[in-house]
Amino acid sequence: MELLTSQLAGMPVIAIRGEIDHGNASALSSAIDELLDTEQRIVLLDVAHVDYMDSGGISVLLAALRRLRDRGWLGIIGPNANVRRLIQIVGLSLDTSFKILEDAAAAEQAVKETALA
């Protein structure tokens, strides 16, 4: 798994490439924790190049969501059908602090809408 942090509409984006599994989920967790420790209200994860995610990845998403829930939201950009299905199975897509975003343009729009609210 490769991680690259950038910005989109002033919000941090962690682009993930490869698989997210129990063996490497701690690296993603650490990257997200670094952002959350700076009081970020929105964290975006670009998963367009993630081929596979197991329960280790879901655990990282749940932990990040718990930390963000009272102050903002977690967005997932470009999940493939398998990742999207896993997110739906565990019920993350029902949480109002969690957003599935089709692409970077949708993510940018969601960030702008949050800023206006």
Buried (B, 14 or more C-beta within 10 A) or exposed (E): BEBEEEEBBEBBBBBBBEBBBEEBBEBBBEBBEEBBEEEBEBBBBBBBEBEBBBEBBBBBBBBBBEBBBEEBBBBBBBBBEEBBEBBEEBEBEEBEBBBBBEEBEBBBEBBEEBEEE
